[in-house]
Each structure stands twice: as C-alpha cells, then as structure tokens.
Amino acid sequence: MKKILITGGAGFIGCHVVRLFVSKYPEYTIFNLDALTYAGNLENLRDVDEAPNYRFVKGDITDETFIYDLFEEHQFDAVIHLAAESHVDRSIMDPLAFVRTNVMGTAVLLNAARRSWERPEGKLFYHVSTDEVYGSLGSEGFFTEETSYDPRSPYSASKASSDHLVSAYHHTYNLPVVISNCSNNYGSYQFPEKLLPLMINNIVHSKPLPVYGKGDNVRDWLWVEDHARAIDVIFHNGRLGETYNIGGFNEWKNIDIVYLLCSIMDRKLGRAEGESARLITFVKDRAGHDKRYAIDATKLNQELGWQPSLQFQEGLEKTVDWYLSNTTWVENVTSGAYTHFYEQQYVQR
C-alpha cells in the first residue's frame, strides 16, 4: 500500500485530486495535509472523509519540525504538492506571505523528502505549478515546456522560485521529481475571489461585476476535473525530471467570458436577457496585469494521451449549476474574516 501525501488537499484543485485518488486507488492511503486557511475547507471533501484510505492532517508546510516528524512517522512514498498561496491580488498586497508559503514551504517539503528517501527508487515528489511563471504572451504563440520563465507578479515569482527549487533538488540530490504547469482552472469548490465564482455570486446578489481595464486580457481555461485527471496521468506515467504543461486549448477574453456567463445566469435565474450584463463595471487595471496566457499541451497529449474532456461552454454550465445548487457552501466561505476583503477589493485572477 502506497502512502501518498497531498498538500493543500482541502483547497480548490487539491480537493478534486484527493477525491480522485481516494476513490480510484483504494490500495493507496491518501494523507491530506492542509493548514485550513481561508481557501481550505474540509466541507470540500465531506463525501470522502469516511473513506478507509483517507487521512486528514492539519498543519503548515513551513513548520520544519512538524513536517520532518510527519515524514518520519508515516514514511510517505510520494508527495503531490499543491499547497500554495495562489491569488495575484493578495500577493500584491502581501508578497512576503507568498514567499513564506510558496518558496520556504516547498523547500521544507523537499528537504523532508530528501531526508526520508534514502533510497529514492519508487518515490516521487510531484510539484503542481502555474502557467503564470512564463509571464505574458502577445497576440500569438503559446507557452511550451521550453518557454523561458518571466514572472510578473509576486505570486508568479514565488511559484517560479518553487519550480526552480524542485528542479534543483532533482539535479543536485537526484530527488525523483516531476513538475506540471497549468492554465486557469474553473469548476466546483473554487473560492469566490477568482473570476468565475466571483461573477456568479455577484450576479446572484445583483452586485457589480468588476472587470479589470477593458477586459481584453486573455486566459486559457481548464476544467478542474480534467486537471485532476492530468495530475493522475503524470503522477503514474510522467518521466522523472520532466515538466508537463496542462491547458484547456480554450482561450477567452475576460470580457467575453463575463458576457457569456451573464447570458447563462439570466437563463438559469429566469431573468430577462441582458439583465445581468448591466452589472458589468470596468475598474482600474491590476498592476502588472499579464496580457495573455495560452498553453501548448502537446507534450502531455502525445506522451501520455491526456486531453480535455469538456468543451468550455459545457463545463461553464456545469460550474454554474454547482454554485446555484450549493448556496450554503458559498455563504459559509464568503462570511466572517473574508467579508471585509471581499467587499473592499475587486478580486480576480
């Protein structure tokens, strides 16, 4: 029985990865390590929390003694590292928090794995990262695994730093690693500071829909369950020391996606067509706002056979349906300490 540590497993992407591994691999024991910050929520995993092969551990990846003791106690066979501060706007407000978690936290985990795995055969440290490390594209071209790093925000710089640390531990200490860099994820359980759940929640409550600048920034959108499947494939079949880009082959301008979302919401809420679009409010652009991201996932497709399972509009319909059916979850996560930030800031990725 393999013991797999998944960090950040109570977060948006992490909960989908935990759920997939717990259900698909009953012969594995899945340890979910999460600090349960504002974006981590055990409600996200209520459907698997009684599974015999699932364990939850509350803890901070920057706590060196705690992490070393955890590795010593459980002797993990693999790590899937998703724990991170992940919101660009928050990184602009508090960059050091992102350095602590994303850089120092990753270094602590790498050291723990290196100490624990005297014989690294059959072990794996899988680091999950973002396409934002590559910087910004013009109107043409795509990010590939060979694209030079050019991070533009404290968030992306901290993730680029962690990517480089993982690669360095592979080359210096022969630690068995793999890295993946993904495009914008969307789907269920995403905290409503990111573009789509923020807009869905604001439309429900007839609040303004803040769009940065002219809304012409372009993002590639990846359904979170497709991302979890890609992580599964890379974890089991990826080549050690390699990086794999994960994208949805699905580019949209921010303003176009907001208009599409407004149309879907009007239909589902029984409102007149165009009613929600009147809530769109253009606001001052974010500092250092990257113009365009676009992932070329050819390597992942050709080497490991992965491709997205949903067309974007189908995935968006599923996402809207989930949020409209889980209003209690939304109310719970947007209450309390988050309320002030949520009301005062125009927060999008």
N, C-alpha and C positions, 0 to 999 in steps of 0.2 A: 504494500500500500504506500503510494507516494504521499508525502506531506507537502502541500503547496501553500506558501504564504502569499496572499493577495493584499497588498497595501492599498488603502483608500477604497476598500470594498463596499463601504456604505454610501459612497458618492454616486454621481450620475452614471458615468461609464462603468465604474467599479461594480455597482450592484448588478448590472447586466452580465458582467464577466463572472462574478461569483455565482449568480443564478445558473448560468450556462454550465459552468464546471461542476457545480454541486449536482445538478440533475443529469448531466451527460456522463459523468465519470464517478459512479458510486464507489469505485475501488480507490479513489483519491480521498484524502482528508483535506478539506479546504479550510484554512485559517484566514479569517478576515480581520486584518489589523486596521483600525481606524481611530482617529482622535475625536471623532464626532464634533467637528467644528460646525459652523452654520450650514455648510453644504453637505455634511454627512448625516445620514438619517437611517436608523435601523428599521423604520417603517418601510423603507425601500425593499427590505428583504424578509418581510413577515411571512411570505409564502415558503421560505426555505429554512427559517430559523429553528425548526424542529427536526430537520434532516439529520440522520445519524452521522453523516460525514461532514458536517458543518460545525465550525467553532468560531465564535467571535472573541476578539481580544481588543480591549480599548487601550490605546497607547499612542505615544508621539514618536515619530520616526527620528526626531532629533535627539531623543533621550538615549545617549550612547549606552549607559549601563543597562537600561531596560531592554534595548534591542539585543545587546550581546547575550544577556541572560535568556531572552526568548529563543534565540537561535540555539543556545546551549541546551535548553530544556527540550526542545522539540526536534532538533536536527532536521531542518527542512531540506527537501530535495530540490526545491525550485522556489523562485520568487517571481511574481508578476507585480511590478512596481507601478502603481497608478497614483499613489498619494501625492498630491501637489496642490499648492495654491494656483488657481487657474484663471482668474479673471483680470483682464488687462486693466480695466479702470481702477480696480483695487490696487494693482501693482504700481500704478502711477501715484496713488495716494500714499502707499506704504511699501516701498520697494524692499526694505530690509526683511519684512515678513516673508517675502518670496525668496530671498536669498537664503534665509534660515531653513525654510521647509524644502525648497526645491533643490538647492545646492548642498547644504550641510546634511539634510535628511537623506539624500541619495548617497552621499559619501559615507554616512554612518551605516547604511544598509550594505553598501559594497564592502566595507571593512568587516562587517559581521559575517557576510557570506564568505569572504576570503579566509577568515579565521576558522569558520566552521567546516569549510570544504577542503580538508587536507588532500583528499583525492577527488578532484573535480569531475571525474567521469560520471556521466549520467545526471549531472547537476545543470541548472540553468538560471541565470539572472536575466529576466526579460524586462526591459525598460520601455515604458509607454510614453511617447512624447508627441509633439505637435508640429504641424507644418509651419507654424509661425517662426520657427528658428531660421527659416530660409529667407525671411524678410518679405519684400514686396515685389510683385511682378508688374510689368507693364501690361498693355492690352493683349499681348501674345506670349506664348511659351508656357511651360509647365515646370513645376518642381519635380526633379528626379532625385534619386538617392545620391547622385554625384553633384547636386547643386551646392555651391558654397554657402556656408552659414552667414547670415547678415541680420541678426535680430534687431528689432527697432523699439521694443518696449522693455521695461524691467521684467515683465513676465516672460517674454520670449528669450531674453538674455539669460534668465535663470534656468530655463529649460535647455537652452543651448549649452550652458555650463554643465548641467547634469548629463546631457548626452555625451559631452566630451569626457567627463569623468568615467562613465561606463565604458566607453571605447578605450580609454587609457588603462583601466584595470584589466581589460582583455589583453592588451598588447604588453603591458608590464608584468602582470601576475598570471597570465594565462587563465583568467577567470572566464568561464563559459558564459557568454552574453549574447543577446540579440536586442535590437532596437527597432521600434516602429514609430513612424511619424504620421499622424492622421490629420484629416481636414475637419471642418466644423461638424460636430455631432449634433443630432436632434433626435427627439423621441421622448418616451415617458421618463418620469422621475428627474427631469432636469430642473435645477433650482431657478426660480423666476427672476434671475438677474440677466440671463442670456437672452438673446434677441427673441426667439420664438415663444418661449413660455412667458416672457415679459409682455409681449404684444397680446398673446392670448388672454392673459389675466387682465390686462388693461382694457381690452375690448369688452370682456365680460362685465367689467365695472364702469364702462363708458368713460375711462380716463384717457388723457392724451397719449398718443403713440409717438414717443420721441425717436426721431431718425437723425443720425449724425450727418452734418453737412448737406449735400444734395442727395444722399442715399445712393450714390453711384459706385460705392465700394463693392467689390465682387468677392464672393466666397463660394467654395465648393462644399456641398452639403452631403453628409454621410449619416445614414440611419444607424442609431446606436447599436441595434441588434446585429446589423451587418458588421459593425466594428468588432463586436464581441466574437462573432464567428471568425473574423480575420485573425484576432488575437489567438483564438483556439488553434487555427491552422498554423500560424507562425510558431506558436509555442511547441507544437508537436513535430513540425516538419521544417522549420526555418533553419538555415545554415548558420552555425556559430560565427560570431563576429560580424554578421551582416546587418544592414539596415533595410527595412521594408517600408515603403510609403503606402498608406491606406487612404484612398479617396473614393468619392462617390460618383466621379465622372459627371458632375452635376453642378454647373456654375450658375449663380443667380446674383444679380444686383440686389443690394439690400432693399431698395425701394420697391422693386418688382415683387420680391418675396412678401413684403408687407402688404402690398395691394392684393396679391393672391390670397394671403391669409385673411384679410378683411372680407373678401368675397366668400370664402369658405365659412367664416364665422357668421356672416349675415344670413347665409342659408341655414346653418345649423341652429342659430338662435331665433330664426323666424323674423329677422329684421328686413327692412327694405334694402335692396341692393344699393350700395354706396353709403349706407348709414355709418358703418364703422370707419370707412376711409376718411370721413370728415374729421376723425380724431387725430389724423396724422399731423405731427408738429415737427418741423425741421429745427434742429438745435445746433449750437456751435459744435464744430467737428472736434473729435478727440485729438489730443496732442499725439503727433507721430502716427496717425491712422494709416495703416498699410492699405494700399490701393486695391490689390488683387491677390488672392491665393488660388492656385489651381494645381492639383496633384496629378502626376502621372503614375498610376498604379500598375503599369505594365509588368514590372518585375514580379510583383505579388501574383498577378494573374497567370503569367507564363510559367513561373517556377512552382507555384503552389496551388494553382487552379481556382483562386478566390475571385469572385466578382460580386458586386452589389445585387441584392435580391429584389429590391423595390425601386420602381420609378418614384421620383420625388413627390409628385402630387399624391400618389397613393400613401406614401409614408407620412406626408403632412396631414392628410385626412385622418390617419390612424392616431397621429400625435394629438390633433385637436380633440378627437373623440375621447382620448385618455384623460386629458386635462378637464374636459367638461364632465367626465364621469367620476373624477376624483377631486372634487372641490374642497373636501375636508382636508386632504393632504396639502393642497395649495394654501389653504387658510392657515394650517398649522405651521408650515415652513416660512410663511411670509409674516408671521406675527412676532411679537417680542422684540429682541435686540435688533432684528433686521429691519423693523418698520422704519426707523429714522433714516437709515441709509437708503432704503427703497423709495421713500417719499422724496428725499432730497437730491438724489443723483439720477441722471439719465444713464442707466447702466445697460450696456450691450456688449457683446463681443465684437 
